[in-house]
Amino acid sequence: MSNRTLMTNVAVLLSSCMALVVAGCHAPSVDEDAEGAGGADPSGAQPSVPSELSEREEAGHLDEGVGVSQEALVACETAHHHGGDTFEREYTIAMGCACGPGQVKDRYDVWNSGHGACWPLGWASSDPRDCRVSVRIKNSGGWFYGDCHTRVEEKPDPALSCDGRCGGAAPGGCFCDSVCSTYGDCCSDYAPECNPNSCSGSCGGRAPGGCWCDSACSSFGDCCSDYAPACK
């Protein structure tokens, strides 16, 4: 093969490569139907959220699911800093608080952190509404310090509960009937026990049955039937 022929073949080969390079610089067009069926937006913009959904989310009206475990009713958590003595010393104090309205004491936990020790001696009194615990404190001596902690849980007062009393009254004086929300004398557990779609005790949020008791429910049409007399 002559040098001229060789040079000619090289030139043809380079021309073909350049054509391929130029053709490769252009991205293929996207089919509109395919793009509409789920193709990515070439601008990178996020799909718009319907205004109704955005407003409902901002108003806190989106359901968060069911089956959420209920937390224990904590009356209070307290701590007592102790120590700073040359020698060991013991003393007794009452730790805790008064139970909340309509609540009675249920159980407690006592534990110590740091130096020394502490342990419970029992409830501070026989009053069911006294959520205080009698605690024995022991300083370790040697000018060391520790902290005694208590956590007291409460539960609804049975005398103020609608459990088994729907349609009537509880011994403690509150009511469990359909007009108690109008008079404002429902027991604290009236809604979950007798009327899960009542706004009694749920004003500003969602009732146990799923209807709403906030200022936006009128706009969304999901107010509980007693929203107006119970919350306005």
C-alpha positions as CSV (number, residue, x, y, z in Angstrom):
1,M,0.0,0.0,0.0
2,S,1.4,3.4,-1.0
3,N,1.8,6.3,1.4
4,R,-0.8,8.2,-0.5
5,T,-3.4,5.4,-0.1
6,L,-2.6,5.1,3.6
7,M,-3.0,8.9,4.2
8,T,-6.4,8.8,2.4
9,N,-7.7,5.9,4.6
10,V,-6.6,7.8,7.7
11,A,-8.4,10.9,6.6
12,V,-11.6,9.0,6.0
13,L,-11.4,7.3,9.4
14,L,-10.9,10.7,11.1
15,S,-13.8,12.2,9.3
16,S,-16.1,9.4,10.4
17,C,-15.0,9.8,14.1
18,M,-15.6,13.5,13.9
19,A,-19.2,12.9,12.6
20,L,-19.8,10.5,15.5
21,V,-18.6,13.0,18.0
22,V,-20.7,15.8,16.6
23,A,-23.8,13.6,16.6
24,G,-23.2,12.5,20.1
25,C,-23.3,16.2,21.4
26,H,-27.1,16.3,20.8
27,A,-29.3,14.6,23.4
28,P,-32.2,12.6,22.0
29,S,-35.6,14.3,22.4
30,V,-38.0,13.1,25.2
31,D,-41.3,11.7,24.1
32,E,-44.1,13.9,25.6
33,D,-46.3,10.9,26.4
34,A,-43.5,9.2,28.2
35,E,-42.6,12.3,30.2
36,G,-46.2,12.8,31.2
37,A,-46.3,9.2,32.3
38,G,-43.7,9.8,35.0
39,G,-40.6,11.2,33.3
40,A,-38.5,13.7,35.3
41,D,-39.0,17.4,34.8
42,P,-35.8,18.6,33.0
43,S,-36.0,21.9,34.9
44,G,-35.5,20.0,38.2
45,A,-38.6,21.6,39.8
46,Q,-40.6,19.6,42.3
47,P,-44.2,18.7,41.4
48,S,-46.6,21.2,42.9
49,V,-48.8,20.1,45.9
50,P,-52.5,20.8,45.6
51,S,-53.4,23.9,47.5
52,E,-56.1,22.1,49.6
53,L,-53.5,19.5,50.7
54,S,-51.0,22.2,51.6
55,E,-53.6,24.2,53.6
56,R,-54.8,21.0,55.4
57,E,-51.2,20.1,56.3
58,E,-50.5,23.6,57.6
59,A,-53.7,23.5,59.7
60,G,-52.7,20.1,61.2
61,H,-55.6,18.3,59.7
62,L,-53.7,15.4,58.1
63,D,-54.3,12.1,59.7
64,E,-51.3,10.7,61.5
65,G,-52.5,7.1,61.5
66,V,-54.1,4.9,64.1
67,G,-52.9,2.5,66.7
68,V,-50.5,5.0,68.4
69,S,-49.7,3.8,71.9
70,Q,-50.8,6.1,74.6
71,E,-48.1,7.3,77.0
72,A,-48.5,7.1,80.8
73,L,-50.0,10.1,82.5
74,V,-47.0,11.6,84.3
75,A,-48.0,13.8,87.3
76,C,-44.4,15.1,87.8
77,E,-40.7,14.3,87.8
78,T,-38.6,15.8,90.6
79,A,-35.0,15.7,91.7
80,H,-33.3,16.3,95.1
81,H,-29.6,17.2,95.2
82,H,-27.9,15.7,98.2
83,G,-24.5,15.2,99.8
84,G,-21.7,17.5,101.0
85,D,-21.4,15.9,104.4
86,T,-18.2,14.7,106.0
87,F,-19.8,11.5,107.3
88,E,-22.7,9.4,106.1
89,R,-26.1,10.7,107.0
90,E,-29.7,9.6,106.4
91,Y,-32.9,11.6,106.4
92,T,-36.5,11.4,104.9
93,I,-38.2,13.8,102.7
94,A,-41.4,13.9,100.6
95,M,-40.9,14.2,96.8
96,G,-43.5,14.6,94.1
97,C,-46.5,16.9,93.7
98,A,-50.2,17.2,93.9
99,C,-52.0,15.1,91.4
100,G,-53.7,16.9,88.4
101,P,-57.4,17.8,88.4
102,G,-59.5,14.7,88.2
103,Q,-56.5,12.5,88.7
104,V,-55.3,10.2,91.4
105,K,-51.9,8.6,92.1
106,D,-51.1,5.4,90.3
107,R,-47.4,4.4,90.6
108,Y,-43.9,5.8,91.2
109,D,-40.2,5.2,90.4
110,V,-37.3,6.3,92.6
111,W,-33.7,6.1,91.6
112,N,-30.3,7.7,92.5
113,S,-27.5,9.1,90.3
114,G,-24.0,10.0,91.5
115,H,-22.9,9.2,95.1
116,G,-25.1,8.2,98.0
117,A,-28.4,6.4,97.7
118,C,-32.1,6.9,98.0
119,W,-35.1,4.6,98.1
120,P,-38.9,4.9,98.5
121,L,-40.7,4.3,101.7
122,G,-44.2,4.4,100.2
123,W,-46.8,7.1,99.5
124,A,-46.4,10.3,101.6
125,S,-50.1,10.1,102.6
126,S,-53.3,8.1,102.1
127,D,-54.9,10.9,100.1
128,P,-55.4,9.5,96.6
129,R,-54.9,13.0,95.1
130,D,-51.5,13.4,96.9
131,C,-48.9,12.3,94.3
132,R,-46.0,12.6,96.7
133,V,-43.7,9.8,97.7
134,S,-41.8,9.4,101.1
135,V,-38.1,9.0,100.2
136,R,-35.2,8.0,102.3
137,I,-32.0,9.8,101.4
138,K,-28.5,8.6,102.3
139,N,-25.5,10.9,101.9
140,S,-22.2,9.0,101.1
141,G,-20.0,11.3,103.2
142,G,-16.6,12.5,102.1
143,W,-18.1,15.7,100.6
144,F,-19.5,13.8,97.6
145,Y,-22.8,14.6,96.0
146,G,-25.7,12.8,94.3
147,D,-29.2,13.3,93.0
148,C,-32.3,11.4,93.9
149,H,-35.0,11.3,91.2
150,T,-38.7,10.5,91.4
151,R,-41.3,10.0,88.6
152,V,-44.9,9.8,89.7
153,E,-47.7,8.6,87.3
154,E,-51.4,9.3,87.8
155,K,-54.6,8.0,86.4
156,P,-58.2,9.3,86.1
157,D,-60.1,9.3,89.4
158,P,-62.6,6.4,89.3
159,A,-65.1,8.6,91.1
160,L,-64.8,11.1,88.2
161,S,-64.8,8.6,85.3
162,C,-67.5,7.8,82.8
163,D,-66.4,4.2,82.6
164,G,-69.7,2.2,82.7
165,R,-71.7,5.4,83.4
166,C,-72.4,6.8,79.9
167,G,-75.8,8.6,79.9
168,G,-75.6,9.4,83.7
169,A,-73.4,10.9,86.3
170,A,-70.2,9.9,88.1
171,P,-70.1,9.8,91.9
172,G,-67.7,12.7,92.0
173,G,-70.3,15.0,90.5
174,C,-69.3,15.2,86.8
175,F,-71.7,14.0,84.1
176,C,-71.5,11.6,81.2
177,D,-74.6,12.5,79.2
178,S,-75.2,14.1,75.8
179,V,-75.7,17.6,77.3
180,C,-72.7,17.8,79.6
181,S,-70.6,19.6,76.9
182,T,-73.3,22.3,76.8
183,Y,-73.2,22.8,80.5
184,G,-69.5,22.3,80.8
185,D,-69.7,19.6,83.5
186,C,-68.5,16.5,81.6
187,C,-66.1,14.1,83.3
188,S,-62.6,14.3,81.9
189,D,-62.9,10.9,80.1
190,Y,-66.4,11.5,78.7
191,A,-65.3,11.8,75.1
192,P,-63.2,8.6,74.8
193,E,-65.6,6.6,77.0
194,C,-69.0,7.8,75.7
195,N,-68.7,10.0,72.6
196,P,-65.4,9.7,70.7
197,N,-66.8,12.3,68.2
198,S,-67.3,15.0,70.9
199,C,-65.2,18.1,71.3
200,S,-65.3,17.8,75.1
201,G,-61.7,18.0,76.2
202,S,-60.5,18.2,72.6
203,C,-61.0,21.9,71.7
204,G,-58.1,23.1,69.4
205,G,-57.3,19.6,68.1
206,R,-58.9,16.4,67.0
207,A,-61.4,14.3,68.9
208,P,-60.7,10.6,69.5
209,G,-63.3,9.6,66.9
210,G,-61.5,11.6,64.1
211,C,-63.6,14.7,63.7
212,W,-62.0,18.1,64.5
213,C,-62.5,20.8,67.1
214,D,-60.2,23.6,65.8
215,S,-60.8,27.0,64.1
216,A,-60.2,25.5,60.7
217,C,-62.7,22.6,60.8
218,S,-65.5,24.8,59.5
219,S,-63.5,25.5,56.3
220,F,-62.7,21.8,55.8
221,G,-66.2,20.6,56.9
222,D,-64.9,18.1,59.4
223,C,-66.0,19.7,62.7
224,C,-67.5,17.4,65.4
225,S,-71.2,17.9,65.9
226,D,-70.8,19.7,69.2
227,Y,-67.9,21.9,68.1
228,A,-69.9,25.2,68.5
229,P,-71.3,24.7,72.0
230,A,-68.2,23.0,73.3
231,C,-65.4,25.2,71.9
232,K,-66.9,28.6,71.0
